[in-house]
């Protein structure tokens, strides 16, 4: 059984009935339920398809935050070989909200930086729900420095509600660490690609997402602030998060139209959490295509990035 979102209740009811009939059949209490199960399964698929065909921005935000959605380490385990994680920023300590290291992708070396949210209570606490502290961003800079030195492409997998806003993080220079990480992304002499696989929240996301090519999964979101935070500022009412999500243009479709991102990775009907293997493979294909495309550009990767970000908002 899936963890159903509020707007998925019609599908949850149908799939609940299907499960109940199957249990009755297994226990011998129902003689022949195959025809009814097939009918309900067809209705369930149609209901799910209709729901996901017309998701609102707020519903997409809920899908992007789904607890069963594949996270950074799921992509790392599936798409890459010989992954060697690096720990610590060589200044304060280790931050497990950011996973960083080197691996091989299609046989070629690659540097990987990603935010990991965790998939149960223990791992979510371990990774601080994907909200990095300054040492996490300094670790990212350290890995990017190494990649730059040895000519290794950089990939970032973004999935965070934002950088951690705690007192300790602010005392250790959170804003400065984010700025330096963003600056390092811009100054890389090697190609870099970023994929928003869930949430791309505020400076916590942009710190590792300032790339030559930026992709988003179909139901991911990318924003300067969370819809709840925007509603609190604009209307002093967090309950108006739905309105904020619509007005902020946080969806992949809106951002592609605004030319802020470069492409969308399709998700199966029902979201990435219903078929994680398919989504991860599709993401891998998009990453491979992106690096092939970047290999063809003639100008400096830094200049390519500069032109890309300066053009945002100018040619709409």
N, C-alpha and C positions, 0 to 999 in steps of 0.2 A: 504493500500500500504506500502511496505517496503522501507527503505532507501537502495538503491542499491549501491553496490560498483562498481568501474570502470569496473572490469573484468566481472561483472554480466550483462552487457548491453544487450546481446542476450536474457536473461531471462526477463529483464525489458521491452524490446520491446514486447515480446510475452504476458506478463501479462498486459501490457498497452492496447494491442488490445483486450484482454479478457474483461477487465474492460469497455472499450469503447462499445463493443458489448452488454454487460449486461445493460449498461445505455440506449442504443438505444432500447433494448427490453422492459425495464421498462417504457420508455416514449411512447411506441407504434409505434416508427418509424421503427422498424424491426419486421417482423412477426414471424419467427422461426429461432432462432440463436443457439439453443441447440446443434445441431450437430457440428457446427463450433466451438463453445465454448469448447466442449468436445475434439475436435481434437487439438485445440490450448493448452488446459490444458495438454494434453498428451505430446505434443511437449515441453512445458515449463518444465514439470517434468523431461523429458529425458535430456534437455539441462542443467538443474540445476544439475542433477546427474552426467553428463559427466564433468561439470566444477569442481565439488567438489571431483571427483574421482582423479583428477590430479592437485591439488593446489600446486603452488610453495611456498617456504618458505615466500616470500614477500607477496603473496596473503593470506597466513595464518596469517601473521602479521596484515593485513588489517581486516580480519575477527575477530581476537582477540580484535581489537580496535573498533569494530562496536558499534555505540552509542546505539543500541537497545538490545545489549547483556545483559542477566540478570546479575545484580551486587550483591554485598555482601548482602545488605538488602533484596533483593528478596529471596535469599537462607534462610536467617534468618527467615523471615516471614513464609516461606513454610515448612521448615524442623524442626523447633524448637518450643517448647512451653515455656511459662513462661520466655521469655527473659527479663532480667533485665540489661540494659546498665549501665556501670560505666563511669564517666566523670572525666577528669583532671588527671594530673600527680603528684599532691601534691607538685609541685615545681614552675611551671610557669603558666600553664593554660590548657585549653581544646583544643584538636585538633580533629576536626570532620572528618578528612581524614581517621582516624582509628576508627572503631566501635569495642568496646570491652565490654564484660560482661559475665553473666552466664545465662544458660537456661537449658532446659531438651531436650534430644534427645532419642527417644524411651523410655521415662519414666526415663532415667538416667541423672544425672547432668553432665553438660559439660561447659567448658570455651570456649568462642568464641572470636577470634580476626580476624578482616578483614579490608581490604581497600575498601572504598566505593567511587566510581567515581561520582555518581549522574546520573540522567537520563534526566534532562532538564537544562536550563541555571541557574535557581535559585539554584537547588540542586548541580550542578557541582561547582558553586562558593562556596557554603556552605561547600562542602567536599574537596575543592581545587583540584578537578579532581583526587582524590585518592593519591595525593602526600603529604606524611606526613612530619611534622616538628618534631624536637626533642621531644617535649612534647607528640606527638603521640606514639613514640617508648617507652618513659618512662611510658606512660599509659599501653602499652602492657606488659612491664616488671612488672608493678604493678599487673595486672590481672594474669600473670603467677606466680608471687609470691604467690598470694592467692590460686590459683589452686594447686600449689605444697604443700602448707601448709595443705590443706584440702583433698588432694588426688583425685582431680578432673581432668579427661583427658582434654587435650587442642586441639582445632581445629583452624587452621588458614585458611582463604580464601584470597588468594593473587590476587590482581588486581591493579597494579600500573605501571606507566611508570618509576618510580624511586622516591627516596626521594626528597623532595622539596629543590632546590639548592639556595634559596634566602639568602640575606645577614643576615637577622635576624636569620634564621635557623642555619647558620654557626656560628654566634656569640654565639648562645645558645648551641653549641656543637653537631651539627648534626652527625658527624662521631663517636663521643664517644657514643652517644645514640644508633646508629645503632649497634656498636660493643657490647654494653652491652645487647641489646636485642638478638643479635645472641648468645652471651655467655649464656644468660638465657635459650634460647631454648635448647642448648646443655646440660645444667646442670639439666634440669627438671627430677624429680624422677617419674613422671607420664608419661603415653604414650601421644605422640602428633602426629597429622596428619596434613599435609598441602595439600591444593588443589589449583592449579593455575587455576583460572576460566576465566582469560582473559590474561592480560600482567603480566609477572613476571620480572620486570626490576631492575637489578643491586642490590646494597646493600639494597635499599628500599624494595625489595622483600625478600632477604635472611634473613633479620632481623627477620622475623616471619615465615620463611619457612624452617628452619633448624630442620626438624622433623624426627621421626622414619620412617614414610612412607610419601612419596611425590607423589601426583597424579597430572595429568594435564588433562584438557579437550582436546578433539581431535584437536581442532583448536586454542588452546592457544599457547603462546610463553613464553620462559624463557631464559633470556640472561644477560650477564654481562654489556651490554650497548645496547642502541637502535641501530637498523641497520643504521639509519641516523647519529648517533653519531660515530659509527664505520667507516662509509664511510668518514666522515669529518676528522677523524684521519688518516686512512690508505691512502686515495687518495685525501684528501682535497677537496672532491666533494660530498656533501650530496645527489646529484642525483643518486649516485651509491649505494643507500640503498638496491636495489634489489640484487646486487652482494654480499654485506655485509651479508644480511639475509641468503643467500645460504651458504656462507663460514663459518658463525658463528654456524651453527647447532642449531638453536633456536626452532625447532618444537618438539612437543611431541614425534613423531616417532623417530627422531634423538636422543633425550635425553634418551628414553627408551633403544634404541640400545646401547648407551654409558653407560648405567646403572647408570644414574644420577637420574632418577625418577623410581618409582616402579610400575606404571600402568597408563593406559589411560582411561578416561571416554568418551565413544562414544557420538558424537553429531548427530542430525538428518541431513539429506541431506539439505544443505543450511545454516548450522550453528545453534548455540544455539539460536540466535534471532528469528528463524522461529518457534521454538517449545520450549519456555523457561520452561514450566511446565515439559515436558519430560526430559529435561536436568537436571533440579533441582532434580527430583526424582531419576534419574540414579546416580547423584552425592551422594545423600543420601544413596543409596544402597551400593555404593563403600565405603563411610565413615563407615557405619555399619560393612561391611565385614572387613575393615582394623582394626577397634578396636577389633573385634573378633580374628583376626589373632595375634594382639599384646598381647592379653590376654593369648595366649598360650606360649609366649616366657619365657624361664626359667631364663635368665640372667637379670641383671640390665638394665633398659631402657636407662640409660646414656651410659652404655657399648655398648648396641645395636646401639645407635646413633654413638658412636665413631668408631665402626667397619664399619658401613655403609659409613661414609664420608671418612675414611682413605682408603677404598677399591676403591673409585672412581678413575678411570684411571689406576688401577693396573691389573685388570683382563679382559682386552679387547681382 
